[in-house]
Amino acid sequence: MTAEPTLAPAAAVRRRVVVRGVVQGVGFRPFVHALAHRLKLSGYVTNTGEGVVAEVEGAPAAVTSFCGLIAAQAPPLAVVQSVDHRPLDVRGVSGFSIVPSRADGPRRTLVPPDTATCADCLAELRDPADRRHRHPFITCTHCGPRFTIVTGLPYDRANTTMAGFAMCPRCEREYTDPADRRFHAQPVACHDCGPKLRLLLAPAPDTAAPADVTAAPRPYAGGGADPVAAARLLLARGAIIAVKGLGGYHLACDAANADSVRRLRRRKARGDKPFALMAADVDDIAPLAYLGPEERRLLTGHRRPVVLLRRRPATGPGTRRVADAVAPGSPDLGVMLPYTPVHHLLLGLPGDPPGPRLLVMTSGNRGGEPIVTDDAAALERLAGLADAWLTHDRPIHVPCDDTVVRICDGEELPVRRSRGYAPFPVPLPVAVTPVLAVGGDLKNTFCLAEGRQAWPSAHVGDMDDLATLTAFGLAERQLESITGVTPRLLAADRHPGYRSSRWAARHAAGRPVRHVQHHHAHIAAVMAENGLDGGRPVIGVAFDGTGYGDDGAVWGGEFLLADYDGYRRAAHLAYVPLPGGDAAVERPYRMALSHLRAAGLPWSADLPCAAACPEPERTLLARQLDTGLNCVPTSSMGRLFDAVASLAGVRQHAGYEAQAAIELEAAAAAFPGEPDHPYAFAPRPGTADRADGPLILDPAPVLAAIVADLRCGTPVPLVAARFHAAVAAEVRRTCRTLRDRWDVRTAALTGGVFANTLLSTACARGLREDGFTVLRHRLVPPNDGGLALGQAVVAARRRPDPADA
């Protein structure tokens, strides 16, 4: 019998592997090191500006396995977008090493967002035997600050705000050991070598009175006492404390202390706008609000946003653990769990003395200003607001406020996209030239985009003062530096008075500035995040409070037939006068009276909106509407919601944006089941038959029906539910009409009004029953916080218009 021939081992091969995505600051190099050792491969791995680069050499099967497993078994915080590899000449070297990072080449790696303290670090924080027991800055490759401390690429300690903290020998051993969880964790530190906390007291320690802003804060005189423990004690006694977090300062107080919450609200001139809460544990939230599995997942995940939860009725002791002044009149509570070691310590570890389990945790700023990040500025700008400052000496490089989300139909709906999400990119379905889109003036975010990626910024704020404009410029430069995008053009809103648009004009530096219509940008944003290439138009339903229209009117109740290259106004809410601009927003009864006048309905004294308007103002308002003085026409759906809220007696004065509409939604949600006999809009005579003009949707029959219902004693929740049903039915009817006219079968719901989950759910359900594909937001907010994404795609695709110069 002839023996089988013996096969020689396959010759070694070598490959260069480039991994792009969120692959720096997440423990990727030690993972690669361990994978290579497991597969008996030689070579090296390093960070570069374009991502993680590895060269591996060994048996062909092992190299092939390496190229497949590098994405499939990546670390938990990594997001691998691509793995490219090519053959190289075999070098015959042995061993596998991690080599120093290189800053050469294009910068296309993705800096990870800031991430909540992981379970391993939390266990060490709580363990008296661990050397990092109660260390306020405990972190590892799986958690901690990233985006807010990065000053450049590649992501190494020298390019972070930890550069000034020299590691002690023990931390350095962990940092350089590929087998350690803290290998190349750039913020790694301990009690001996890390940042230091300190507690400063306002000059007036009496927490019942505002601080003396003319005197300097003084250090806490507690000797060697732990600053966090002292801060907990102050909170328990009713103090308001400015707490330095990852992306800025918070103002914190005991959420159950009614006096403290009212004092914070008064000092901050907050009006009725709700405060966010931080709870020690998810079990502390359950008695206060309804929690589904999706909400629990968001609350306990590594991003830790503020989650908007529907409140439980205030019955029983558990529901009264939050002062009424936390969220007066609001149907929701915005709640988050601790995401830094300082937060965990502030809320107390097992065995700590009792203290507040629920804290108000609101942005550290004065009304209209950006969140404070600089320590000196915090002592100055928060004087008079805070009784004490719990601060530290690790700088914050870029502001990053808390993200706010809610669940709609079992899916995440961003309301504000910031910490934990920025600067993670949104993949684009179309390629764009390098562009900077500057967004709008409310809830501002900007967006950098190039190729098939867009980087929406963290939340900047309302662009109504110099401090916010300065913060905008700093954040824009930082995002350019870590994305490597050098914009060749700028995109802005068409509104001639927007400060964001003026900023673009001042910073154009010879680059074209392309102006994008507000609602077209909204629709393009929802198209882009849902992966549409723009080959076919959609029916974009864009409902919001305000947007500059092509005719100079204030649009906001729009049905646009749109793709990325253009749009046609196919239908809209009928125009009514917007009397006094901001005055009508702040006093919804003005909008209600304007809508009644437009509908031919009298201002009867028995109507809540008429009763709320003082007689002298009512006389002036009637004259204003008669003459048209300072009355821009508006088609805004947001203003119609305000009008109905006032007409139904829900809200006559708005202390913050969309307060009236939010409370109208809450009233509708309180009605059990589906409302009978919903109200109905009507097309204006003759407009429905015009082949070349938009349909005009007249709310007059809706208003007349509401007046009739109120006069016969119909409960307000039923009135609110019938109105919501009427809007959803009109969206459904209008989209069917436009589909029949234009053969378009995709509907995109966008604009701030669609943060209303009751309306969004009803519209989507009806449209799907009619066979539409429905697009909604899941990656960027439907409000103006998502505007810049749409601006970027539209501006980078269309041909320049001479009017855009």
PAMARDO-319577 format. One record per residue (C-alpha): x, y, z. Coordinates in steps of 0.2 Angstrom, whole numbers, plus 5000, padded with zeros to 4 digits. Each point is the difference from the previous one (the first is absolute). Layout:
// residues N
XYZ...
This chain:
// residues 805
500050005000500750174995500250135014499150164998501250154996500350125014499450174996501250145005499350145011499350144990501250154997499750155012499150154993499950185006498650124999499750195004498350025009499250175002498550015011498950165000498650055011499950035019501749905003501050125011499750025018499049845002501449875003500249954982501949994999500149885015498649904992501049984984501549965010499149865009499249944984501749994991500849905014498549885000500349974982501949995002500350154988501450125000500050184996499450165008498550115003499950195001498850155000500150124985498950154994499049884989499749875014500849845007501349934988500749825003501349904990499849815004501149864994499849815001499149854994498750054986498549935009500550095016500250174990498349974992499249965017500850165007499250114986498349935004500050005019500750175001498250074997499049855007500850005017500450195002499950085017498350055007500250184997500849994983499050034984500949924985499550094984501249924988501449875000501250024985501549894997501349974987501549884998501850055004501749924998500449885014501350065012500349855011500050095016499349925016499050075014498550125000500250185007499050165003500950154993499850185004498650094991500450104984499250164995500449994981498749974987498250054998499050025016498549894998499949905016498550035012500250075017498849915012498750095010500150025019499449845008499349965017501049915013500149824996499549865012501849955003500550175005498550025011500449845009501750075004499350175005499049915013501349885006501050065016501449884996500350074982501350144998498750104990498749995014498950164999501250074986498950144992500849974983500149824999500049944982500649874988500049964981498149965001499450165008500350185005500350164991500650004981499250144989500050145013501949985004500749974982501150144994500649914984500449844991500649865002499049975016501549995012500250085017501150144993498550054990498850015014499750115015500849865011501750054992500550105016499749865012501649895000499649825004500749925016501049844998498549895004498950084988501350004987500349815002498149984997500050124985501549914992499449825003499049934985499249875012499350145011498350084999500750175000501349974986500150174991498550065009500450184998499150085015500849865012500450075017499949965018499950105017501950034999500250074982498250054994499050155000499550075017498250055006499850155011498450085008499850195000498750095010499150164995500350155011498249985007499949835008498250035005499149894987498450105003500750154991500850044984501950005000501050165001500650014982501350145004501149895011501149854995499549825004501049935014500749825002499149885010500750005018499749825004501849955002500349844992498249964997499549924983499450144989498649894993499449955017500050185006499050044984498749865004499850085017499750174993498749934987499149915015499950175009499250094985501550074991500250034981501649934993500950034984500849834995501349994986499549854989500749934984499450144988499750145012499250055016498449955007499050095014499449875012498849995015498949885010498549974988498949965015500450175009498750114994500850165006501749964992499149964983499050165001501650105004501049924986498550044988499950185006501950034999500249934983498450094994499449844993498250034999499049844999501249904990500349835007501649955009500949844996500249875014501449885004499549855010501249885009499249854993498649954988499049945014499950185007499150054983498749864999498850085013500150174991499849954982499549864988501549904994499949884986501549884994500650134988500150145012500949895013501249954986500450184997500150055018501349865004501050004984501750074998499450164992498850065015499050134992498650105008498449894996498350085000498849895009498150025002499750055018498949895011498550085009500650085017499249875011500949925014501650035009501249944986499450134987500250155012501949985002500250144987499550185003498650074990501250144994501149874991498949994985498450115003498649954989501149894989499349824995501849945000501549985011501750014992501149875010501749934998501149895010501850045006501349994987501650065008500949945016499650175008498249984997500049835008500950075015498950155001498449885001500949895012500849835000499449855011500450045018500050194998499050105011498250044993499950144988498950054985499649864988499350114987500950164995499450144988501550014988499750144988501350094988501250115009499650174991499050155001498450014989500550024981501849965003501049844996500549885013501550065010501649894998501450125006500350005019500350185001498550044990499049885011500550105016499550164991498449954990499349885013500250125014498350045007499349844994501149875010500449995018501549904997501149934986500649824999501450024987501649924994501650044990499749894984499550124986498549984989500650034982498250014992498350035008498849854999498350015008498949865005499149904986498150005001499049854992498349925002499249844993498850014986499249844994501349905008501550094992501150145006499650184995501350135003499450165007501850075003501549914993501650035010501049915014500249814997499550024981501150144994501250004990499449834993499650024981498449974990500449904985499450084984499149914985500850134988501750074999500350185004501450134997500850065017498750115007499650105016498150025004499750125014498249955004498750125007499950135014499049895013500649845007501650034989501149864994501250014985500549864989501649954991499949884985501149934987499849854989498749885008500250065018499250145009500650065018498650095009500750105014499550005018498550115005500650185000498450105005499050154995501150124990499450155009501550075008501950024998500449865012499149874990500850074983501749985008499649825006499449964983501750064992501049905013499049844997500150024981501950015000500149855012498949894989501050054984501649955009499449835005499149964984501250074988498650084990500650164992498350084993500050064982498350085002498850055014498249975001498750115010498250045002499250124988499350115014500950174998500050035019500749845006501650025010500649844994499950054982500950165004501449905008500149904984500250164990501350075012501049844999499849964982501850054996499749994981499049845001498250004993498650015013498549904993498350045009498849865002498150025004499649965017498749864997500949934986501549975011498949925013499449884987501749974993500649955017498749875003500349934982501949995004499949915016498849884993501249964985499150074986501150044985498850144993499649904984498150025003499150145010499149995016498550095007500850095014498950055014500950145009499150075015500850125012499950175008500950114987501049994984500450144987498949964985500450044982498650145000500750085016498649935011500349895015499849824994499749855012498549894994500849944984499849854988501550014988500349894985501949995003501649914996501850065004500050114984498450105002498250015006498350054996498850075012498549884998498950055015500050105015499050075015499050154996500950175004499550105015500850155007501449985013499650155011501650075008501249864996500849945016498550075010498849884992501249865004500150055019498250045001499049864991498450095002500550124987500249864988498349935005499250174997500950014983499349834995498350045006500050174990500649914984498649865002498750145002499649955018499750135013501050045015498749955013500450035018499649825005501549944990501549975010501250094988498950165000499950005019501949985001500350154989499950165010498750124992501350144995501049874992498549924991499650174993501750034994500149824993498450034990500750164992501649914996499149864992498950124990501550104994501249864998501350105010501449895006499049854994501049884989499049864992500349835007499549824995500849935016499349845007501050045016499050165002498449914997500449885014500350165011498350074995499049845004500949995017499550185004498249974993499849855010500650085016501649905001501350135000499950194997501850055004501549904994501650005011501049904988500049944982498549894996499350005017498250024995500249864986500849895013498650025012498749984987500849834995499949955019498250055000499649894985501049865007498950005016498549964989499749815001499849914983499750074983498950164999498450004991499550134987501750084997500050174993500450034982501050124989499350064984500850064983499750184995498750014986500849964983501749975006499949815000499750004981501550114996501249884991501550125002499750085017500149935018498549945009499550125014499549915016498750115010499949985019498550105001498849855002501149935014499950165010498250024998499749825006501250035015499050165005498349904998500849865011500650115013498350095002499149835002501249955014501149874991501549965011501650074995500949834998498749954987500250174991501949984999499849824994498850054986501250134994501549885000498949884990499550144988501850044996500449824998498549974988500550164990501849944998499349834994498750084988501250134993501449874997498749894991499550144989501850044996500449824996498649994988500650164991501949975000500149815003501250025015499849865013501250055013499650125014501350095011499450075017501250135007500050175009499950045019498149965000500449824997500949995017498249975005499949825002498149995000499950094983501549914993499349835004498350044993500750074984501249864997498649875004498850084988501250024986500649825001498249944999499950104984501549914993501350135002501849985005500250115015501750085005500350075017501550065010501049885010501850074999499850195001498650105007498450054990500250185007501350134994501349895009500049894984499950144988501950014996500049824993498750044987500950164996501649914997499349874988499050134990501450134998501349874995498949934986499250144992500750124987500450175007498750134998500650184996498850065014501049905013501650114998
